[in-house]
Amino acid sequence: MEIDFIYEGDYSILEFDECRSYINTYLANDAVIVPGYDDERDYLAIETYQNIYPDRDVAQVQISDIAIGGGGIHCITQQQPNP
């Protein structure tokens, strides 16, 4: 078993209590949507997901405003399987 580590975003710069988790993603049919927080560690999350899912496009969306409400990309999406 191989384990990939993903670092959390930097909490020391936050004005609000929010969860900065890079594992709260959305897996689309051919893509992975990864959260971003305008944080220097955002690129590490992209690189990690590119290594885990080499056959999928990896895109990052800045979600700091969503995270303030306690959610993330996976929390606010509903997947529909490809028929």
CORHU-V342893 format. One line per field, one symbol per residue. ss: DSSP state (H for helix, E for strand, - for the rest). phi: phi as a letter, one per 30 degrees, with the letter a starting at -180 (. if undefined). burial: # if it has 24 or more other ideal C-beta (glycine too) atoms within 12 Angstrom, else .. A space follows every 50 residues. Layout:
ss = ???
phi = ???
burial = ???
This chain:
ss = ----------HHH------------EE---EEEEEE-----HHHHHHHHH HH----EEEEEE-HHHHH---------------
phi = .ccccbddddddcdccdbcccdcdcbccebbbccdbbhcddeddddeddd ddbdccdcbcbdbedddedjcbdddccbdbddd
burial = .....#..#........##########....######.#.##.###.##. .......####.##.##....###.........
